[in-house]
Amino acid sequence: MDPNIPEGPRPPLSYPTQEIQVRDLRITSRQANSRHKRTCLNSYIPLASSQPSVYYTSVTFSLRREGGITASRRHILCASQSQSNSHPESDGQVSEGISYDDANFGYMDGHVDAIDDAPVTSKRKRTTADNPLLVWLSDRDEYLAEMLRMDGRGDYTSDTCCKCASAPALFRCDDCCDMQLYCGDCTVCNHLQSPTHRIKEWTGSFFMATSLKKLGLRIQLGHTIGESCILPRKSFNDNFLLIDTNGIHEMAVDFCACETSQTHTKQLLRMGWFPSTTVDPRTAATFRLLHHYHILSFESKASAYEFYHSLVRISDNVGLIKKDRYESFMRMVCEWRHLKLLKHFGRGHDPVSVSGTKEGECAVLCPACPQPGKNMPPDWKEAPKSKQRDISCDEADPSLSKGWSYFVEEEKFKSHLKEHLSETQENKGLPSQILKTRQKPGGIPMQFPNCARHNFKRPNGVGDLQKGEKYMNMDYLFFSTLRNNCLDVLNVSYDIACQWHKNLWSRMESLPESHHISYLRIFIWFFIPKFHLPAHIKKCQTMFFFNFMRFVGRTDGEAPKRGWSNINPVASSTKAMGPGCRRDTLDDHFGDWNWKKVVGLGAYLIHKMQEAVIEKADHEAAFQEFNAAISSDHRSAWTVEMEKWEENPNDTSVTNPLESKSIQIMQAAARLKLAEMEAEELACGIDLSLHPDISPSVLIASGLDLEEEERRVRAVSEGMGLHISDIQKGTLARMRNVLHHKIETWRSAQVLYIPVVQILTTTVVSDPHQPFENAEDIRLWLPSSLKGKPCDPQLQAYEWDLRYAQAHDALEELRQCLRVRCSMLTFKREWVRGQGSNTRAQNALARVHGRQVACTKRYRVVWEALKTLAPLLKKVGWRGRLQDLKDEDMKPLVDPFSRETEGRHHLTWIWMMTGVDTGSDGGDVDGVRVEWCKSRARAMRWVEEIELLQEEM
């Protein structure tokens, strides 16, 4: 713009009055392009002349970006029919007119002097017509009535066909613009060129869907429309499916079998139908459909599965279509994409055909990268920047349903939040993630109660959140969706129910009276969804667990979370909507979600029933087997205890039978027990010691310690690798020397108790390649390794007791390693990022894994020793507590990486080896009771699941 021209509105121009009279000169702003707004001088027109026919001249001035002013002239020939001096365009008495444009007559540089100030126009007042949506509300009933009218015959009440006037008129096409009714023959004749239109038949009270195939329409390929073939050949079994944009259609197709006929594939392609196979095709899709989905997949990212099943629902919305062509559709889409790629890059015109395509030849060049001569215009630096879209408000974009569907009534909801916004809620014990904003569809966090059994969206249960899940939001939505419901039992599942349910009824008093429920007259149980439960403390994992409560079957409580996968893709659309349109759109999607649930409910319940019957039999058999091993006294006592707790699990005065209170069998406790037994023998005058400082039990215990130290030294030696430094060699040599000295000292006492060891140590053949035996390879010759050699049974009994305790000790350490490793893996997956942090986490996992391997080796050595000692000591039934440890047995109690849920969970024996309740050695029965209660609960839940499914069916 010329810097000599001042900014702001331009004053009207001054012309000599003897040449032109200026009338109604106005200055307005005209948007010249998308980047700048330029001030332009609007056209001015001289006053009307009194002559019968006169020329009017209009001159338009506009400022140029480069500077200066452009003026254009326009002549209008008009004939006046009166002596009026009014403007010819305003009085409407122009009988004829011829206009032509002159070219711009140059630039006028310089300043434009102002003679008068332009009048300031006041802002126009807004009227109801400025919001058409609100105007439409008054006509809503009329729209609905017309839609219902179209479901009937409307004005076409004639009983005879409007075309042939002879046959009864029973058929109407949904896709034609003609709403008249025709007979069957006329309908077929009208649709020779539209074979995929949908036809409905009047039954006397309503229209019922039919097809052109049933009316006798046959499509002849290889010939022009209406021309017959002398050798028609029907498709395979006369069963041909055509997929089009308006649904899936059964077609009666005849291929041409004349001498000059083309292949079936070519006949379909020349018809505009894309065959699914090249040999004897029975399914095809129109080019129109493939192109439609091709573009739709780019814009909406809709999957082929969703697109195909939307066509299925267009054809039949009650799920009666059984012919699934999804795989064929996927194949055609893949082929179509490939062919379009080749076509777009001109490969069909290359003489060397498609096989001559070079690498990267079919790539689209980035238009944002500099391509000289292609995408670099001279003014590319002045490209406009994108602006953030301005989202509307409730006043300008109100919701049409106003709480009629799934969203609560917005005004009442916001009014309640405004009243209680300043209140603080107790969040003690809640995870910090709960206090963060959850961005959901439309960029606004949402919350809604669902049907926990079938995942239906509940009416008046959806509402927007602020930052975080506050109790006042959830309270309002919870009681809003429970209005007008007659309930006897209410099971409530919420991921923070352990905290939220406290003071719930006192908070209910702050809600409107219509949201109150009679909570004293109904049974209300609170649960935590199964997936969220492991994040809570141990107390919550029993008090709020679905698997331990009666009459809930196999409900998991995770229904609200499953709905997000269906509604989240809508966010790309709703984020740019106003609040009212957004709520109406989501209401529509929620309604469609529920409708799909209704349609698929039968198949869903059958699937659940088939699964429940199998699982019920398995878990009942497992419980009966477990129950048979329990004594009748314990069985009756545990049953009473469990039933009493199930009556009111929230009563802290009732003992929770699912909490373990036992003390694990440890090696230190076993040694203490043996020392106390020896003390009792000494008190009775019995002394079996052969060494003044080492008793028999101390001898065996020391031998087990030496055996463990040998394993540690061996692990250090094996972990050295091939390239050992002198410092590492010195450390290993000192460890071996200390161990060797301990073994020699212990051996001097061992030969007193087990004389045969003296012979065994002298008859061992040494390795000729290694003249000196490493300390970790020295055999200790404990009683379990003598293999039939004479040994004092008392020493064997001592080793049995210590080995048995050592097995429990190893298993406890193994379980601890599994817990720690599982927790570390979960933490590493969710929180550890970066090379350094991952390396440190991996090293920590390696240390835990090393201890797990050591525990496994220790237990397997103990297991072999126990198997050797058991027949010597005539031990019976000990294998029910300890078993052979296999790799598949080493699973954590709660594995987040496992697909096996608690209701289907089968614990490995390492988590159930506390012993039977009638063990002769006084084994603890507390762990048995806990596992018995869990097994009983699993069996009962599957029985209840079948009962619930029978009621739901």
Residue, then its C-alpha position, 0 to 999 in steps of 0.5 A: m500500500d502506498p505510504n502516502i495514503p493515510e490509514g483508516p476509512r477513506p473520505p468521499l471523493s470530490y468531483p466537479t459538480q458541473e460534470i457529475q453529481v455524487r449521490d449516496l457515496r458510502i465507504t465500505s471494507r471489502q476483503a480482497n483476499s484471505r490475508h488482508k482486509r483493504t479499504c475500498l471506495n464503493s461505487y457512486i451513481p449520478l442522480a437520475s435524469s428527467q430525460p426519457s432515455v439516459y445513460y447512467t455512469s458508475v465509477t468504482f475506486s479501489l486501493r491497490r496493494e502496490g500503491g495508488i487507486t484503481a478506478s473502473r467505469r460502468h455505463i447503464l442505458c435505462a429508459s424512464q417511464s415517469q418523471s420521477n427523479s428516483h434512482p433507476e435501480s431503487d424504484g424498479q421502473v427500468s424497462e430495459g437496460i444494456s450494460y458494458d464495462d470499460a477497462n480500468f482507466g489508470y491509476m491515480d496516485g497521491h492523497v485523496d482529499a476528504i470533503d465530508d466525513a462518512p456517516v457511521t453506521s450503527k451495528r444491526k440488532r440481532t433477531t430470531a432469524d439469526n439462529p435458524l436452529l432455534v427457529w426450527l424448533s417450532d417446526r419440529d413436530e411438522y418435520l416428525a409428522e412428515m417423516l412418519r407420513m413417508d412410512g405410509r402410502g402418502d398421497y398415492t392411494s390408488d390401487t392400480c399401477c400409475k404406469c400400466a393402470s392395470a396391475p395392483a400398485l404394491f411396490r415403491c423404490d426408496d432410492c428413486c425420487d418418484m414416491q409413486l407405487y407401481c406393479g412388479d413388472c413396471t418396477v422391474c422395467n423402471h430399474l433396468q439401469s438401476p439394479t441396486h435400488r432398494i424396493k419395498e412392498w406394501t402389505g396392506s398396513f406397512f412397507m416390507a423390504t423386498s428385492l428386484k431379484k424376487l420381482g424377476l429382474r435379471i442382469q445380462l452382462g456382455h450386452t447393452i441394457g435391454e438386449s438379450c443373449i442367445l447363450p446366457r449363463k447364470s452365475f454359480n448357483d444363481n447366487f450373486l452378491l453385489i455390494d454398493t453404497n446403499g447396501i448388499h444386494e442379491m442379484a440375478v446375473d447372467f454372463c454372456a457365453c457367445e463366441t465373441s464373449q469376454t471372460h466373466t471378470k471382464q464382463l463384470l469390470r465393463m459393467g463397473w463391478f469389481p469382482s472379488t475373484t478372477v475365477d467364477p466370481r460370486t461377489a462384486a463391489t461397484f466402482r462407486l462403492l470402492h471409491h467412496y470407501h477409499i476417500l472415506s478411509f482417508e478422511s475418517k480413518a474408518s476401518a473396513y470392518e466398520f464400513y462393511h458392517s454399516l452396509v450390512r445394517i443398511s441392508d438389514n438392521v436386525g442381524l438376519i443376514k448370514k452371508d458374510r463377505y467381509e473377507s471378500f470386501m477386504r480383498m477387493v479394497c486391497e486390490w482397488r487401492h493398488l490399482k488406483l495407485l498405478k492409475h494415478f501415476g500413469r503406469g497403465h500408459d507405460p509401454v513396458s507395463v506395470s512391471g517396468t515401474k521403478e522404485g519410488e516412482c509411485a510416491v507423491l512428492c511432499p508439497a511442503c518441501p521446496q520443489p523448484g518450479k513445482n511448489m515454490p510460488p514467488d510469494w510463498k513467504e507470505a503464506p497465511k497462518s492457520k487460526q484456532r477455531d472458535i468453539s461456540c457456547d450454550e447460548a449460541d449452540p443449545s442442545l436440542s434434546k435437553g436431557w431427553s437421552y443420555f446427557v443430563e439436563e445441562e442447565k440444572f447440572k451446571s447450576h448444581l456444580k456452581e453451588h458446590l464448586s467451592e466444596t473440597q472433597e476428601n481424596k485420602g488414599l486415592p491415586s494421584q492419576i484420579l485428580k488429573t483431567r481425562q481428555k475424552p471425546g471433544g477435548i472435554p472429560m466425561q463420566f457416565p454410569n453404565c449397566a455393569r452386566h451388558n455395557f448399556k449407556r444409562p439414560n441421564g447418566v452422562g455429564d461433563l467433568q471439570k479437572g478431575e473426577k470430583y464427587m459432586n459430579m459423580d454424585y449428581l450423575f449417579f442419582s440422576t440415572l437412578r431416578n424413577n427406578c424401583l430397585d430391591v438390590l443395587n450393585v454399584s461398581y466404581d474404581i474408587a468405591c472404597q472412598w466414594h461410598k463413604n458419606l454418600w448418603s449425607r452428600m445426597e441430601s445436597l442434591p435436588e429432592s427428585h434425585h433422592i432414593s430410599y437407601l434404607r429400603i434396598f440392599i446396596w453393595f459397593f464394588i471395585p472393578k476387577f482390573h482396577l482392584p490390584a492397585h488398591i490395598k489388601k483390605c480393599q481387595t477382599m471387601f470390594f471384590f466381585n469374585f467374593m460377593r454373592f449374587v453377582g455372577r461373573t460381573d467384572g464392573e469394567a463396562p464403562k471403560r469398554g465403551w471408550s474404544n467405541i466413542n473415542p474416534v468421534a473426538s476428531s469430529t466433536k472437538a470442533m463442535g459447539p456444546g449443544c451439537r456435541r452433546d446431541t452427536l454423542d447422544d446419537h452415538f450412545g443410542d446407536w451403541n445401545w441399539k447394537k447391543v440390543v441386536g447382538l444381545g442374543a448371540y452375546l448371552i448364548h456365548k456367555m452361557q456356553e462358556a459358563v456351563i463349561e467353567k461351572a463344571d470345571h470349577e465345581a469339580a476342582f472345589q469338590e476335589f479340594n473339599a473332599a480333602i478337608s475334614s468335616d469339622h473344618r468344612s462346617a466351621w469355614t462354611v459358617e464363617m464364610e457365610k457370616w462374612e458374606e452377609n455384610p462384608n463391610d462389617t469390620s467386627v466380622t472376621n474376614p476368612l479370606e485374609s491369611k493370618s498364618i506364619q510361614i514355616m522358616q528354616a530359622a524356626a525349624r532350627l530353633k525347634l530342634a535346639e529346643m528338642e535337644a535341650e529337653e533331651l539333655a534335661c532328661g539325661i539323654d546326650l547323643s552328641l559325639h563332639p563337645d561343641i557340635s551336636p547332631s542337629v548342629l552338624i546337619a544344619s552346618g552342612l546345609d549352610l556349607e552347601e548353600e555357601e558352595r552354591r554362592v561360590r559356584a555362582v560367583s565363579e560362573g559369573m566371572g566370564l572368560h576375561i578375569s582380572d587379577i583382582q577378581k581372581g584374588t577375590l575368588a581364591r580367598m572365597r574358596n580358601v575360606l570355604h575349604h577351611k570351613i569344610e575341613t573343620w566341619r569334616s572332622a566332626q562329621v566323621l564322628y557321626i558318619p564314619v562311612v564318610q572317611i571311606l567315601t572321601t578317600t575313594v573319590v577319583s580326582d580329575p587328572h586335568q585338575p589336581f586340586e579340587n575347588a572348594e565349591d565342588i567338594r561333596l559334603w556327604l550328608p545323609s541324603s547323599l549316602k545312597g544306602k550307606p549306613c547312617d544313624p536314623q536320627l541324623q536322617a530325621y534331623e536332615w528331613d526336618l531341616r530340609y523340609a523347612q529349607a524347602h519352605d524357606a526357598l519357596e517363600e524367597l521364590r515367591q518374594c522374588l516373583r512379587v518383586r520382579c512382577s512389580m518392577l516389570t510393571f513399573k519399568r513398563e509404565w514409568v521408565r523412559g530413556q537409555g540410562s533409566n532402562t539400563r539401571a532398571q534392567n540391572a535391578l531386574a537381573r539381580v532379582h532374576g539371579r536370586q530367583v534362579a538361586c532359589t529354584k536351584r536350592y529347592r530342586v536340590v532339597w526336593e531330591a534330598l527329600k525324595t531320597l529320605a522319605p522312603l528311609l523314614k517312611k514318610v507318607g503324604w508329604r508330597g501333597r505339600l511339596q511338589d516337583l518345581k517346574d518352570e511353568d509353576m513359577k508364576p506370580l500370584v497376580d500377573p499383570f501380563s497374564r490373560e488369565t483372570e481371577g475367576r478362571h485362575h488356577l493357582t500353581w502349587i507354590w501358592m497353595m502349599t501351606g499343607v492340608d488341614t489334617g497334616s500329621d506334622g502340625g501344618d498350618v491350616d490358615g492358608v488352606r482355609v483361604e484357598w478353600c474359601k477362594s475355590r468355593a467363591r469361584a465355583m459359586r460365582w459360575v453357578e450364579e452366572i448361569e442363573l443370571l443368564q437364564e433370567e436375562m434370556 
